[in-house]
Amino acid sequence: MRIVMIGTGYVGLVSGACFSDFGHHVCCVDKDAGKVAALLEGRIPIFEPGLDELVAKNVAAGRLEFTLDLAEALPGADAVFIAVGTPSRRGDGHADLSYVHAAAREMAPYLDPGAVVVTKSTVPVGTGDEVQRIIREARPDLEFSVASNPEFLREGAAIEDFKRPDRVVIGVNDEHAEAVLHEIYRPLLRNETALLVMKRRAAELTKYAANAFLATKIGFINEIADLCEKVRADVHDVARGIGLDTRIGPRFLQPGPGYGGSCFPKDTLALLKTAQDCDASLRIVEAVVTSNDTRKRSMGRKVIAALGGDAQGKVVALLGLTFKANTDDMRDSPAIAIVRALLDAGARVRAYDPEGMDQARALLDDEVVYCADAYEAMDGADAAVIVTEWDAFRALDFDRAGELLRERLLVDLRNLYDRADIERLGFRYVAVGR
Ligand SMILES: NC(=O)c1ccc[n+]([C@@H]2O[C@H](COP(=O)([O-])OP(=O)(O)OC[C@H]3O[C@@H](n4cnc5c(N)ncnc54)[C@H](O)[C@@H]3O)[C@@H](O)[C@H]2O)c1
């Protein structure tokens, strides 16, 4: 199959590289000249484990190409995937579909008859209808299909998720689109991956429902963690106690500073907007969104409380800034609210993240001091705060940390350590829900 991937970000680049690894010919197109230039020089513009080798291998095999030019990429394409961003629209929280609509308008002149346009971006119900309308308006006589193929990969484990997904969802309104998508995913079907075929609108909604449910699970265990702190119970015991019930399942029951990233925050909001527009009530999702928003800043207050209730003039070392480990993605990271809460309270912040420093500089306040590693961040600080669960923070050298810190205080917002172990080393230990 000849595939064109429009948008070469976290989803487009991983999907493009994996499809080419399946044996398809893939041309990835992006508007960002810097990104395309980097990829043409063999540099990967994002951090995703294993992606550099996968891209290099498939470029060398002649199956994976990059270009800025749609007119060069599109002729002969069997399927054109849209994998552009769908951020929250400024002001009202609806999904901003301007990039998706622009991609549809831009591709229309170059589509061959029989082309299947597939939306991989996370888009509200009905977006496929609009993509179809935009292309139809530009090419009234063209035979083409529009399908939905939402992506469920997780940053940090994206290649594994793409190649061994729990399921692939395709939303189609005609048989030709179904046949083309079946052919594209055929290599996965050999491993007995479930390929769920449904109507386009159901596929669009499936993605939002999945993200809202996962966000609910995180929000739920975080609130149970807060209750555990009040009643002196360990949330990990509770999480294990409920997670082994197969009706509940153990995943996404890890308490922490609140969910962030490029998906859950914007997708839960966009789902609420869809529901409002349809006069449907999603009160559970509303509660999850509110709970998570307040939680992020409350983590800043938790640090201030650990500092004795007054952060004025105190120095805080933040270990980790990205919304989770193994990504450089800072979008909606809890670190943003924690930094603001600390700065508002008069603290100074020294920060280190293994991969997210460049993106952090663009998003965080100028006053943050960026450090070369965790120990430089702790040098002269009154507390060390683990914000992201990077492996690099799982085995800190506490002798060294004790010498560098002004107070032996560790606030562990990811519960990477055992209280007894840390207290034995003479540190005060503050965790989440235990
Ligand atoms: N990041 C994730 O983990 C993840 C997981 C599942 C689904 N998604 C969804 O996938 C979509 C893409 O997310 P992402 O994180 O990869 O976004 P991203 O911002 O990393 O990448 C989007 C890319 O599209 C490019 N682009 C925008 N308009 C374009 C156009 N008209 N032509 C060519 N290129 C264009 C941008 O330059 C950018 O490189 C979103 O809808 C997101 O919700 C993301």
Ligand as a Chemical Component Dictionary entry (heavy atoms), coordinates in Angstrom:
data_LIG
# 
_chem_comp.id                   LIG 
_chem_comp.type                 NON-POLYMER 
_chem_comp.pdbx_formal_charge   0 
_chem_comp.three_letter_code    LIG 
# 
loop_
_chem_comp_atom.comp_id 
_chem_comp_atom.atom_id 
_chem_comp_atom.alt_atom_id 
_chem_comp_atom.type_symbol 
_chem_comp_atom.charge 
_chem_comp_atom.model_Cartn_x 
_chem_comp_atom.model_Cartn_y 
_chem_comp_atom.model_Cartn_z 
_chem_comp_atom.pdbx_ordinal 
LIG N1  N1  N 0  0.474  12.343 21.435 1  
LIG C1  C1  C 0  -0.211 11.251 21.752 2  
LIG O1  O1  O 0  0.191  10.474 22.636 3  
LIG C2  C2  C 0  -1.494 10.916 21.036 4  
LIG C3  C3  C 0  -2.060 9.643  21.205 5  
LIG C4  C4  C 0  -3.231 9.336  20.531 6  
LIG C5  C5  C 0  -3.840 10.294 19.724 7  
LIG N2  N2  N 1  -3.282 11.533 19.593 8  
LIG C6  C6  C 0  -3.934 12.500 18.707 9  
LIG O2  O2  O 0  -3.209 12.535 17.484 10 
LIG C7  C7  C 0  -3.223 13.868 16.937 11 
LIG C8  C8  C 0  -1.793 14.349 16.732 12 
LIG O3  O3  O 0  -1.168 14.439 18.004 13 
LIG P1  P1  P 0  0.402  14.649 18.154 14 
LIG O4  O4  O 0  0.700  14.571 19.602 15 
LIG O5  O5  O -1 1.108  13.748 17.193 16 
LIG O6  O6  O 0  0.524  16.161 17.634 17 
LIG P2  P2  P 0  1.846  16.996 17.302 18 
LIG O7  O7  O 0  1.519  18.397 17.620 19 
LIG O8  O8  O 0  3.030  16.326 17.915 20 
LIG O9  O9  O 0  2.009  16.837 15.717 21 
LIG C9  C9  C 0  1.137  17.391 14.784 22 
LIG C10 C10 C 0  1.973  17.722 13.549 23 
LIG O10 O10 O 0  1.086  18.104 12.490 24 
LIG C11 C11 C 0  1.730  19.108 11.723 25 
LIG N3  N3  N 0  0.725  19.787 10.911 26 
LIG C12 C12 C 0  -0.293 20.571 11.336 27 
LIG N4  N4  N 0  -1.042 20.964 10.271 28 
LIG C13 C13 C 0  -0.483 20.395 9.181  29 
LIG C14 C14 C 0  -0.810 20.414 7.793  30 
LIG N5  N5  N 0  -1.878 21.055 7.328  31 
LIG N6  N6  N 0  -0.008 19.721 6.935  32 
LIG C15 C15 C 0  1.063  19.060 7.381  33 
LIG N7  N7  N 0  1.414  18.992 8.693  34 
LIG C16 C16 C 0  0.639  19.657 9.568  35 
LIG C17 C17 C 0  2.424  19.956 12.764 36 
LIG O11 O11 O 0  3.451  20.733 12.201 37 
LIG C18 C18 C 0  2.933  18.883 13.732 38 
LIG O12 O12 O 0  4.241  18.460 13.397 39 
LIG C19 C19 C 0  -4.028 14.698 17.927 40 
LIG O13 O13 O 0  -5.362 14.740 17.509 41 
LIG C20 C20 C 0  -3.920 13.917 19.230 42 
LIG O14 O14 O 0  -5.015 14.148 20.076 43 
LIG C21 C21 C 0  -2.112 11.852 20.226 44 
# 
loop_
_chem_comp_bond.comp_id 
_chem_comp_bond.atom_id_1 
_chem_comp_bond.atom_id_2 
_chem_comp_bond.value_order 
_chem_comp_bond.pdbx_ordinal 
LIG N1  C1  SING 1  
LIG C1  O1  DOUB 2  
LIG C1  C2  SING 3  
LIG C2  C3  SING 4  
LIG C2  C21 DOUB 5  
LIG C3  C4  DOUB 6  
LIG C4  C5  SING 7  
LIG C5  N2  DOUB 8  
LIG N2  C6  SING 9  
LIG N2  C21 SING 10 
LIG C6  O2  SING 11 
LIG C6  C20 SING 12 
LIG O2  C7  SING 13 
LIG C7  C8  SING 14 
LIG C7  C19 SING 15 
LIG C8  O3  SING 16 
LIG O3  P1  SING 17 
LIG P1  O4  DOUB 18 
LIG P1  O5  SING 19 
LIG P1  O6  SING 20 
LIG O6  P2  SING 21 
LIG P2  O7  DOUB 22 
LIG P2  O8  SING 23 
LIG P2  O9  SING 24 
LIG O9  C9  SING 25 
LIG C9  C10 SING 26 
LIG C10 O10 SING 27 
LIG C10 C18 SING 28 
LIG O10 C11 SING 29 
LIG C11 N3  SING 30 
LIG C11 C17 SING 31 
LIG N3  C12 SING 32 
LIG N3  C16 SING 33 
LIG C12 N4  DOUB 34 
LIG N4  C13 SING 35 
LIG C13 C14 SING 36 
LIG C13 C16 DOUB 37 
LIG C14 N5  SING 38 
LIG C14 N6  DOUB 39 
LIG N6  C15 SING 40 
LIG C15 N7  DOUB 41 
LIG N7  C16 SING 42 
LIG C17 O11 SING 43 
LIG C17 C18 SING 44 
LIG C18 O12 SING 45 
LIG C19 O13 SING 46 
LIG C19 C20 SING 47 
LIG C20 O14 SING 48 
# 
